[in-house]
Structure formats: structure tokens, C-alpha cells
Amino acid sequence: MPTPSMEDHIEQIYLLIESKGYARVSDIAEALSVLPSSVTKMVQKLDKDGYLVYEKYRGLTLTTKGEKLGKRLVKRHELLEQFLRLIGVDEDHIYEDVEGIEHHLSWNSIDRIADLVQLLDEDKQLVKRLEEMKES
């Protein structure tokens, strides 16, 4: 089971590969606001655990296991952002709030939030009532 720090690294690597086609240690370090040496250590651990393949000075690639988890982590993050928007959380708090809670919810809880988001997405009247509650 990956730690929150491992999840953050896998998620960022996945996003970088999706947007740029590659992920370098320096890019990961910049995105996560950590030292490149810390990223190198984590990448070596993720390589050992089968989430990616890392070759010093050549870069890294996600394994099928790493890509699957990366995709799931990105979807979790997007889902929680969507959920917080739907319930009326101020936009300037959403990213920080998601970062604070995403690692502390079980996948079962994430699935239930997904069900609720789908329900809210389908029921615009319910969303309107939530907005009215926020204003009062």
C-alpha cells in the first residue's frame, strides 16, 4: 500500500507524462516543491516497489501498475475538487482542501462521494437547494 508521499509522486509523474510525454526528477521536484534528491530517493523506492522503471540519467516510465494507480489518483483528486465545488466550497480553498483530505479517505468513501457527485450532477434542483443553503 503506497504512502501519501508515494501517491503524490505517482500522481505527479502520471500528470507530467500525460502532459509532456515524460517526467524528469527536476520536473517532479518543482511540481511537488521538494528537493530533487528527495525525488530521486522516492523514485528509487517506487522502482523497487514496481510502480515505475527508473534508469539513472535516462528518466523513468510508469509500469502498468504505476499507470493504473496514477490514473486512479488523478481521478480521485478531480472527483474531490468537483464534490467541493458542488457543495459550495470557495474556489480559493478547494485545491488546498483536496490536498488535505485525499489521502485520508478510503476508496470506499471515494466511491460513495462519486455516487453523490453523480446524483448531484443529475439533480440540478438539489444543487440549487445546496446553493441556497450556502447563501443563508
N, CA, C and O of each residue as an XYZ file, in Angstrom:
544
protein
N       0.842     -1.192      0.000
C       0.000      0.000      0.000
C       0.880      1.245      0.000
O       1.687      1.433      0.910
N       0.728      2.101     -1.021
C       1.569      3.294     -1.088
C       1.238      4.302      0.009
O       0.087      4.439      0.425
N       2.260      4.995      0.461
C       2.089      6.057      1.455
C       1.547      7.306      0.753
O       1.574      7.375     -0.476
N       1.054      8.299      1.514
C       0.608      9.543      0.882
C       1.709     10.199      0.023
O       1.423     10.719     -1.055
N       2.935     10.174      0.492
C       4.032     10.757     -0.281
C       4.260      9.986     -1.581
O       4.504     10.590     -2.625
N       4.184      8.669     -1.520
C       4.317      7.853     -2.726
C       3.186      8.185     -3.703
O       3.413      8.322     -4.905
N       1.978      8.312     -3.176
C       0.831      8.652     -4.019
C       1.034     10.004     -4.691
O       0.759     10.149     -5.882
N       1.517     11.004     -3.937
C       1.753     12.324     -4.520
C       2.753     12.241     -5.671
O       2.562     12.868     -6.713
N       3.816     11.467     -5.478
C       4.823     11.325     -6.524
C       4.258     10.602     -7.752
O       4.475     11.036     -8.883
N       3.546      9.517     -7.532
C       2.966      8.769     -8.650
C       1.967      9.640     -9.416
O       1.961      9.660    -10.647
N       1.132     10.352     -8.677
C       0.147     11.231     -9.311
C       0.853     12.292    -10.160
O       0.456     12.543    -11.298
N       1.884     12.905     -9.615
C       2.597     13.950    -10.354
C       3.325     13.389    -11.570
O       3.323     14.002    -12.638
N       3.938     12.240    -11.411
C       4.618     11.595    -12.540
C       3.608     11.288    -13.644
O       3.875     11.534    -14.821
N       2.459     10.756    -13.266
C       1.410     10.451    -14.233
C       0.993     11.720    -14.984
O       0.887     11.713    -16.210
N       0.758     12.811    -14.243
C       0.342     14.066    -14.866
C       1.409     14.615    -15.812
O       1.093     15.097    -16.899
N       2.662     14.539    -15.397
C       3.753     15.024    -16.256
C       3.859     14.211    -17.540
O       4.011     14.769    -18.627
N       3.779     12.899    -17.411
C       3.855     12.046    -18.590
C       2.672     12.312    -19.519
O       2.831     12.337    -20.739
N       1.486     12.512    -18.938
C       0.302     12.808    -19.752
C       0.453     14.132    -20.503
O       0.056     14.238    -21.664
N       1.025     15.140    -19.842
C       1.102     16.459    -20.475
C       2.346     16.658    -21.331
O       2.277     17.309    -22.374
N       3.489     16.104    -20.906
C       4.747     16.352    -21.620
C       5.280     15.132    -22.367
O       6.122     15.254    -23.256
N       4.780     13.961    -21.994
C       5.296     12.739    -22.598
C       6.444     12.130    -21.816
O       6.915     11.042    -22.148
N       6.897     12.820    -20.783
C       7.993     12.327    -19.947
C       7.919     13.012    -18.585
O       7.213     14.004    -18.406
N       8.658     12.463    -17.643
C       8.755     13.067    -16.305
C      10.211     12.982    -15.867
O      10.789     11.898    -15.794
N      10.787     14.128    -15.579
C      12.160     14.174    -15.079
C      12.137     14.472    -13.592
O      11.188     15.065    -13.080
N      13.183     14.059    -12.908
C      13.295     14.301    -11.468
C      13.138     15.785    -11.170
O      12.445     16.153    -10.221
N      13.766     16.636    -11.959
C      13.694     18.085    -11.709
C      12.258     18.606    -11.861
O      11.832     19.475    -11.100
N      11.519     18.081    -12.832
C      10.118     18.499    -13.025
C       9.245     18.058    -11.858
O       8.390     18.808    -11.387
N       9.468     16.851    -11.407
C       8.698     16.315    -10.274
C       8.996     17.137     -9.027
O       8.084     17.517     -8.293
N      10.280     17.410     -8.791
C      10.686     18.186     -7.620
C      10.044     19.569     -7.636
O       9.547     20.042     -6.614
N      10.057     20.209     -8.790
C       9.464     21.543     -8.902
C       7.958     21.495     -8.644
O       7.424     22.332     -7.917
N       7.281     20.524     -9.234
C       5.824     20.415     -9.084
C       5.416     20.131     -7.640
O       4.380     20.608     -7.176
N       6.233     19.354     -6.937
C       5.903     18.987     -5.547
C       6.571     19.896     -4.515
O       6.357     19.742     -3.313
N       7.375     20.836     -4.989
C       8.110     21.753     -4.094
C       8.979     20.998     -3.094
O       8.965     21.280     -1.895
N       9.733     20.035     -3.613
C      10.673     19.270     -2.783
C      12.037     19.261     -3.488
O      12.144     19.636     -4.656
N      13.058     18.832     -2.774
C      14.397     18.766     -3.346
C      14.513     17.611     -4.340
O      13.912     16.555     -4.143
N      15.286     17.814     -5.407
C      15.497     16.725     -6.363
C      16.054     15.458     -5.708
O      15.718     14.350     -6.128
N      16.887     15.607     -4.702
C      17.431     14.423     -4.017
C      16.323     13.610     -3.343
O      16.388     12.381     -3.295
N      15.316     14.297     -2.827
C      14.175     13.600     -2.220
C      13.388     12.839     -3.278
O      12.943     11.715     -3.047
N      13.223     13.460     -4.435
C      12.506     12.806     -5.530
C      13.283     11.578     -5.994
O      12.691     10.526     -6.238
N      14.596     11.703     -6.117
C      15.421     10.571     -6.545
C      15.253      9.393     -5.600
O      15.113      8.255     -6.047
N      15.265      9.651     -4.309
C      15.069      8.572     -3.328
C      13.698      7.930     -3.478
O      13.563      6.708     -3.431
N      12.688      8.766     -3.657
C      11.331      8.236     -3.790
C      11.188      7.450     -5.091
O      10.559      6.392     -5.108
N      11.760      7.952     -6.169
C      11.682      7.270     -7.459
C      12.358      5.902     -7.368
O      11.871      4.925     -7.937
N      13.468      5.837     -6.660
C      14.152      4.551     -6.473
C      13.262      3.584     -5.695
O      13.211      2.395     -6.011
N      12.562      4.089     -4.681
C      11.654      3.243     -3.904
C      10.479      2.783     -4.780
O      10.089      1.616     -4.735
N       9.924      3.695     -5.568
C       8.806      3.344     -6.447
C       9.235      2.332     -7.505
O       8.447      1.480     -7.915
N      10.484      2.432     -7.942
C      11.035      1.452     -8.879
C      11.107      0.083     -8.199
O      10.687     -0.926     -8.764
N      11.633      0.068     -7.004
C      11.756     -1.181     -6.236
C      10.383     -1.823     -5.984
O      10.248     -3.047     -5.992
N       9.365     -0.972     -5.760
C       8.017     -1.468     -5.465
C       7.198     -1.774     -6.722
O       6.037     -2.172     -6.625
N       7.794     -1.590     -7.892
C       7.132     -1.981     -9.127
C       6.178     -0.976     -9.738
O       5.391     -1.332    -10.615
N       6.230      0.289     -9.289
C       5.344      1.307     -9.843
C       5.938      1.999    -11.074
O       5.208      2.551    -11.896
N       7.260      1.962    -11.190
C       7.907      2.584    -12.331
C       9.260      1.928    -12.582
O       9.763      1.152    -11.770
N       9.821      2.263    -13.717
C      11.163      1.805    -14.059
C      12.027      3.057    -14.146
O      11.740      3.970    -14.920
N      13.091      3.088    -13.341
C      13.956      4.259    -13.287
C      15.370      3.870    -13.673
O      15.958      2.939    -13.121
N      15.902      4.615    -14.641
C      17.290      4.436    -15.036
C      17.989      5.774    -14.824
O      17.626      6.780    -15.433
N      18.983      5.773    -13.964
C      19.709      6.989    -13.641
C      20.184      7.671    -14.930
O      20.740      7.031    -15.822
N      19.951      8.976    -15.001
C      20.319      9.830    -16.139
C      19.517      9.549    -17.409
O      19.747     10.205    -18.425
N      18.604      8.616    -17.383
C      17.809      8.312    -18.569
C      16.332      8.617    -18.372
O      15.593      8.717    -19.352
N      15.896      8.763    -17.161
C      14.495      9.067    -16.918
C      13.735      7.887    -16.350
O      14.321      6.920    -15.865
N      12.435      7.987    -16.420
C      11.592      6.951    -15.824
C      10.335      6.754    -16.643
O       9.907      7.634    -17.390
N       9.763      5.588    -16.485
C       8.482      5.269    -17.102
C       7.633      4.542    -16.065
O       8.148      3.787    -15.241
N       6.350      4.777    -16.116
C       5.441      4.075    -15.217
C       5.212      2.662    -15.731
O       5.104      2.437    -16.936
N       5.139      1.725    -14.815
C       4.744      0.371    -15.173
C       3.219      0.372    -15.324
O       2.569      1.380    -15.046
N       2.660     -0.730    -15.755
C       1.203     -0.838    -15.839
C       0.586     -0.584    -14.474
O      -0.425      0.109    -14.361
N       1.195     -1.145    -13.439
C       0.728     -0.950    -12.059
C       0.772      0.537    -11.685
O      -0.176      1.056    -11.097
N       1.862      1.215    -12.022
C       2.013      2.629    -11.707
C       1.073      3.509    -12.501
O       0.521      4.476    -11.976
N       0.891      3.173    -13.767
C      -0.015      3.953    -14.607
C      -1.459      3.812    -14.133
O      -2.206      4.789    -14.086
N      -1.834      2.608    -13.789
C      -3.202      2.366    -13.293
C      -3.454      3.164    -12.010
O      -4.494      3.806    -11.863
N      -2.483      3.117    -11.077
C      -2.641      3.863     -9.827
C      -2.613      5.361    -10.093
O      -3.410      6.103     -9.518
N      -1.709      5.816    -10.953
C      -1.633      7.241    -11.268
C      -2.944      7.774    -11.804
O      -3.409      8.837    -11.393
N      -3.533      7.036    -12.716
C      -4.820      7.432    -13.297
C      -5.896      7.491    -12.217
O      -6.708      8.417    -12.189
N      -5.896      6.505    -11.336
C      -6.889      6.458    -10.257
C      -6.707      7.634     -9.287
O      -7.686      8.211     -8.814
N      -5.453      7.981     -8.997
C      -5.172      9.092     -8.082
C      -5.588     10.424     -8.688
O      -6.122     11.281     -7.985
N      -5.354     10.608     -9.972
C      -5.768     11.835    -10.651
C      -7.293     11.938    -10.649
O      -7.848     13.008    -10.398
N      -7.957     10.836    -10.926
C      -9.428     10.841    -10.912
C      -9.958     11.150     -9.513
O     -10.945     11.869     -9.361
N      -9.294     10.600     -8.488
C      -9.714     10.882     -7.107
C      -9.613     12.375     -6.835
O     -10.533     12.980     -6.282
N      -8.497     12.959     -7.225
C      -8.282     14.385     -6.989
C      -9.355     15.218     -7.705
O      -9.941     16.125     -7.115
N      -9.601     14.904     -8.965
C     -10.604     15.632     -9.746
C     -12.005     15.470     -9.156
O     -12.779     16.425     -9.109
N     -12.321     14.270     -8.713
C     -13.622     14.000     -8.107
C     -13.814     14.837     -6.848
O     -14.872     15.437     -6.655
N     -12.795     14.879     -5.991
C     -12.919     15.647     -4.755
C     -13.037     17.141     -5.041
O     -13.772     17.846     -4.349
N     -12.324     17.630     -6.050
C     -12.478     19.033     -6.440
C     -13.913     19.295     -6.900
O     -14.526     20.288     -6.508
N     -14.436     18.404     -7.726
C     -15.798     18.543     -8.227
C     -16.802     18.520     -7.075
O     -17.737     19.321     -7.042
N     -16.606     17.604     -6.140
C     -17.501     17.491     -4.987
C     -17.492     18.777     -4.162
O     -18.550     19.291     -3.800
N     -16.312     19.292     -3.867
C     -16.230     20.511     -3.054
C     -16.863     21.701     -3.769
O     -17.485     22.550     -3.130
N     -16.711     21.768     -5.085
C     -17.376     22.828     -5.861
C     -18.898     22.696     -5.745
O     -19.601     23.681     -5.518
N     -19.392     21.473     -5.902
C     -20.842     21.238     -5.863
C     -21.449     21.612     -4.517
O     -22.587     22.078     -4.460
N     -20.709     21.414     -3.442
C     -21.271     21.741     -2.120
C     -20.968     23.178     -1.706
O     -21.281     23.589     -0.589
N     -20.351     23.947     -2.623
C     -20.207     25.376     -2.398
C     -18.943     25.846     -1.704
O     -18.911     26.962     -1.185
N     -17.910     25.036     -1.680
C     -16.647     25.476     -1.084
C     -16.046     26.554     -1.981
O     -16.063     26.434     -3.206
N     -15.515     27.606     -1.365
C     -14.906     28.693     -2.126
C     -13.754     28.159     -2.974
O     -12.954     27.344     -2.514
N     -13.684     28.625     -4.200
C     -12.702     28.145     -5.169
C     -11.266     28.254     -4.664
O     -10.446     27.373     -4.923
N     -10.961     29.333     -3.945
C      -9.590     29.510     -3.473
C      -9.202     28.564     -2.343
O      -8.044     28.562     -1.923
N     -10.128     27.769     -1.844
C      -9.816     26.784     -0.803
C      -9.800     25.345     -1.328
O      -9.300     24.442     -0.658
N     -10.339     25.141     -2.502
C     -10.561     23.781     -2.998
C      -9.273     22.977     -3.125
O      -9.198     21.863     -2.606
N      -8.266     23.505     -3.795
C      -7.041     22.730     -4.020
C      -6.400     22.333     -2.690
O      -6.042     21.174     -2.481
N      -6.266     23.290     -1.818
C      -5.643     23.013     -0.510
C      -6.469     22.004      0.296
O      -5.913     21.123      0.950
N      -7.787     22.138      0.244
C      -8.651     21.201      0.964
C      -8.516     19.785      0.402
O      -8.427     18.817      1.157
N      -8.501     19.674     -0.918
C      -8.355     18.348     -1.531
C      -7.023     17.737     -1.131
O      -6.963     16.561     -0.773
N      -5.958     18.520     -1.188
C      -4.641     18.021     -0.787
C      -4.665     17.543      0.668
O      -3.974     16.589      1.028
N      -5.457     18.207      1.490
C      -5.528     17.850      2.899
C      -6.333     16.600      3.198
O      -6.078     15.922      4.193
N      -7.313     16.284      2.338
C      -8.190     15.155      2.652
C      -8.005     13.921      1.780
O      -8.385     12.823      2.186
N      -7.425     14.078      0.583
C      -7.448     12.966     -0.363
C      -6.769     11.702      0.145
O      -7.183     10.601     -0.220
N      -5.755     11.825      0.961
C      -5.034     10.647      1.448
C      -5.684     10.028      2.692
O      -5.263      8.970      3.159
N      -6.693     10.688      3.211
C      -7.308     10.220      4.456
C      -8.673      9.585      4.258
O      -9.359      9.256      5.226
N      -9.063      9.416      3.017
C     -10.340      8.778      2.722
C     -10.090      7.393      2.131
O      -9.173      7.196      1.333
N     -10.914      6.454      2.535
C     -10.807      5.108      1.959
C     -11.340      5.143      0.529
O     -12.061      6.063      0.144
N     -10.976      4.133     -0.243
C     -11.505      4.056     -1.601
C     -13.009      3.841     -1.574
O     -13.706      4.254     -2.501
N     -13.521      3.200     -0.529
C     -14.960      3.039     -0.393
C     -15.619      4.408     -0.224
O     -16.656      4.672     -0.833
N     -15.033      5.272      0.591
C     -15.573      6.627      0.761
C     -15.514      7.397     -0.550
O     -16.452      8.119     -0.887
N     -14.428      7.251     -1.286
C     -14.292      7.917     -2.582
C     -15.401      7.446     -3.526
O     -15.995      8.254     -4.241
N     -15.678      6.151     -3.529
C     -16.748      5.610     -4.372
C     -18.107      6.183     -3.986
O     -18.922      6.476     -4.861
N     -18.364      6.346     -2.683
C     -19.639      6.910     -2.243
C     -19.735      8.383     -2.618
O     -20.811      8.855     -2.985
N     -18.632      9.113     -2.531
C     -18.627     10.517     -2.962
C     -18.899     10.584     -4.459
O     -19.627     11.464     -4.920
N     -18.323      9.666     -5.217
C     -18.572      9.620     -6.662
C     -20.056      9.413     -6.941
O     -20.615     10.038     -7.841
N     -20.695      8.531     -6.164
C     -22.133      8.308     -6.316
C     -22.910      9.588     -6.028
O     -23.844      9.929     -6.754
N     -22.523     10.295     -4.967
C     -23.197     11.534     -4.594
C     -22.991     12.617     -5.658
O     -23.931     13.332     -6.005
N     -21.777     12.736     -6.169
C     -21.490     13.713     -7.221
C     -22.348     13.416     -8.449
O     -22.902     14.329     -9.059
N     -22.454     12.154     -8.804
C     -23.283     11.781     -9.951
C     -24.739     12.166     -9.701
O     -25.412     12.687    -10.591
N     -25.221     11.907     -8.488
C     -26.599     12.260     -8.138
C     -26.799     13.769     -8.221
O     -27.788     14.239     -8.784
N     -25.864     14.524     -7.660
C     -25.968     15.985     -7.692
C     -25.878     16.508     -9.119
O     -26.557     17.470     -9.479
N     -25.052     15.882     -9.914
C     -24.898     16.269    -11.309
C     -26.203     16.062    -12.079
O     -26.545     16.845    -12.965
N     -26.919     15.008    -11.732
C     -28.171     14.687    -12.404
C     -29.355     15.483    -11.855
O     -30.334     15.708    -12.566
N     -29.270     15.908    -10.601
C     -30.396     16.578     -9.950
C     -30.050     18.044     -9.705
O     -29.560     18.403     -8.634
N     -30.303     18.874    -10.687
C     -29.957     20.297    -10.601
C     -30.748     21.013     -9.504
O     -30.272     22.005     -8.951
N     -31.944     20.526     -9.185
C     -32.740     21.132     -8.111
C     -32.027     20.967     -6.767
O     -32.021     21.877     -5.938
N     -31.435     19.808     -6.569
C     -30.710     19.548     -5.333
C     -29.503     20.474     -5.220
O     -29.204     20.980     -4.138
N     -28.825     20.693     -6.315
C     -27.680     21.602     -6.332
C     -28.145     23.017     -6.020
O     -27.495     23.743     -5.268
N     -29.266     23.399     -6.601
C     -29.816     24.737     -6.341
C     -30.132     24.913     -4.863
O     -29.862     25.970     -4.293
N     -30.706     23.877     -4.231
C     -31.011     23.955     -2.797
C     -29.738     24.072     -1.974
O     -29.709     24.798     -0.981
N     -28.675     23.360     -2.379
C     -27.394     23.477     -1.680
C     -26.855     24.902     -1.777
O     -26.346     25.443     -0.795
N     -26.964     25.501     -2.944
C     -26.513     26.884     -3.127
C     -27.306     27.842     -2.256
O     -26.746     28.769     -1.671
N     -28.605     27.618     -2.170
C     -29.456     28.467     -1.322
C     -29.075     28.328      0.141
O     -29.077     29.311      0.882
N     -28.745     27.104      0.565
C     -28.331     26.879      1.955
C     -27.037     27.634      2.253
O     -26.870     28.178      3.345
N     -26.138     27.666      1.298
C     -24.861     28.365      1.477
C     -25.095     29.863      1.680
O     -24.422     30.499      2.491
N     -26.053     30.420      0.937
C     -26.330     31.862      0.998
C     -27.019     32.266      2.296
O     -26.919     33.422      2.707
N     -27.705     31.353      2.939
C     -28.441     31.733      4.171
C     -27.594     31.627      5.409
O     -28.070     31.910      6.508
